[in-house]
Amino acid sequence: MLIVCAGIYRSGSTWLYNAARLIAQRSGRTVSSGWVGNFEPDPASEVRIVKLHEPDEHYAKSADVILTSRRNPVGIAKSVARLNWADSNERLRAIIAEAITHHRYWSPLSHYELAYEDLRPFEALHVEAVARVMGMAVDRQTARSVATAIDALPQAENGFDPESLLHANHRSIDSSESVAFPPDWTATLRALDPDWFDRWCYAA
């Protein structure tokens, strides 16, 4: 079984990846998992799980299950700014434009899509939903255990952890990721793709 985790940047895609990974492991199946750039699955693995963001025809066609995630681009922008991933507002807008393009590609192919804003405090429900589309249904107690285990995964000090794919400062201490932007910033981002913003109710 091949599971593709193709959420957009800073939208809970790593959470989905780890949910799928831990669900498969707890089912007793052998698992190979990793980031697309260095993913070398063991041919003997019963479950292969790959995380990526960009459109990929090979994985789109060969996946048994595709998991996606989305987030209000204003939240993505704040998260990217917190991590210092963009050195200018122009670069930040480009990252958001890429994220929307990626979502337009993967979302129609998805078997389950997580809205970042709905993740907490409903983590166990999302674990159950992911397990169902994987064909590995779990009970509520197991789902809660998996959700707790995800929260306990360590972040890397540098780069990213090869198992969890959590990088340094991956999680925000302040869940609001309060970064100051100009008052018209939402409208600026919405102008990138008004139809997409309206489709997902990310109003300006």
N, C-alpha and C positions, 0 to 999 in steps of 0.2 A: 504494500500500500504506500502510495506517495501522497503526502500532505504538504500543500504549499501555503505558507503564511505570508500574505501579500498585502498587509495593511500599509497605509501611507505614513509618512514620517510623524513621529511623536504622537501617535494616535492609539497606543495600546497594542501595537503589533507584536512587540516582544512579549507582552503578557500573554497574548494568544498563542504565540510560539511555545512558551513554557507550559501553558495549559495543555496543549496537544502533546508535548513531550512527556509530561508527567502522567497524563492519562494513559498514554500508550505503555509507559514503563510499568504503571501499576496494574495494567491488564495482564502483565506477564509476558508481553511480546518483546522481542529484541528490537532495539531502536538505534538508528543512525540519524543524527540531526546536525544542523549547522547553517552558517551563513552562506549564501549562494556563491560568494567569491572564493571560498575555499572548501566547498562541500564535496567530500569524498566518501560517499556511503559505503558501508560494508555490504557487498553483494548478498551476503547471507541474512541481512537484517529483514525482519518481517515488516517493519514500518520505517519509512524514510521521511524525515521532516526537514524542509528547507525554508529559510526565511529570506525574503527579498522585497524590494519595493518597485522596481522598474518593470514595465511590460516585458514579458518573456514568452514567446510563442511555444517554445519547447515545453516549458513547465505548464503553461495554460492548457496544452493539449494532452499532456501525459498525466496530470494530477488526478488522483481519485477524489480528493477533497481539497477545496480552496477556501481558506479563511481570510477575511478581509476586515479592516477597521477604518473608521473615519473619525474626524474631529473638526470642530469649528476652527477654521484657519486662523482666527485671532488667537486661539489657544496654542495652536502650532507655532505661530510667530513668537509668542511670548516664551514658549519652551525653547525654541531655537535661539532666541536672544539670550536666555538665561545660560545656555550652554556655550555661548560665544561661537556659534557655528556660522554666523554671517557677519561680515565686516562692514556692511553698509545696508541701508534700507533697500537699495536696488537688488542686492544679493538675496535679501530676505524675501522680497517679492518674487524673485525667480524660484526660490525654494518652494513657496506656496503654489506657484503656477505648476511646478513639477508635480507636487503632491496631488493637485486636482487632476492633472493628466493621468497620473498613475491610478487614481481612484476611478476615473471614467473607464479605464481599461479593465480593471480587476473586478469591480463591483458587480457587473452583470454576470460574471462567471462564478460568483461566490456561492458557497453552500451555507455559509454563516457569516454575518457581518456584525461586528461590535461597534457601537457608538461609544466613543470614549466617555462622553458625559453620562452614560448609563452604567458604567462599570461599577462604581462604588455607590452604595454598599451591597451590590447584588452580584459579587464575584462568584459565589457558589452557583447561582442560577446560570451564569454564563459558562461555567465549567460544565454543568449538566448539558447545556445546549451544544457545546463543542463536542462533548463525548457522544452525544446522539448522532451528530452528522458523521462522526468517525466510526460509527457502528460499535461503540464500546461504552454503552450506557452505564452510568454510575448512580449510586443512591446519594441522597442529600448529605449524609455524613462524610462519604468519600469526597464529594464535591467540595465540602467545606475544608477538608483536610488538604486537598490539592490547592485550593485558594490560599490557605495559610502557608503552605510550602512555597508557593510562588513569591509571596511577600517576604519570606525568609531567605530567598536566594541572594547570595552576595554580589555586590557590584565590583567590577574590576577597579584597581587603583590606577592603572594605565591601560589604554586600549579598551578591549572588551573581553569579558569572560568567555572562553571558548565553549563552555557548556550552556550557560544561560543566555549568552549574548548581551548581558547587561554591561554597559560601559561606565566609566567613571562619571559620577554625578547624574546617572541615568534617571534616578527618581528625585523629584522635587520635595524638599522638606516642607515648603509652602505649597499646598496642593493648588492654590489659585495661580501660582507662577506669576505673581504680580510684578510685571515689568511695564514701565510707563511708555505709552505710545501717544502720538498726536490724536486729538479728538476725532479726526476724520479717517483714522487708520482703517477701521472696518470698511468704510465706503471705498477706500483705496484698494483693499484686497478684493472686495466684491466686484469691482470693475474688471478684475482679471477674468471672471467667468460668472456673470450675473445669473444665468440659467442654472448653473450648478448650485450656487448659493441658495436660490429659491427652491430648488428641488429638495434640498436637505434642511430647509428652514433655518439657515444661518443668516438671519436678516441683518441688514446694515442698520 
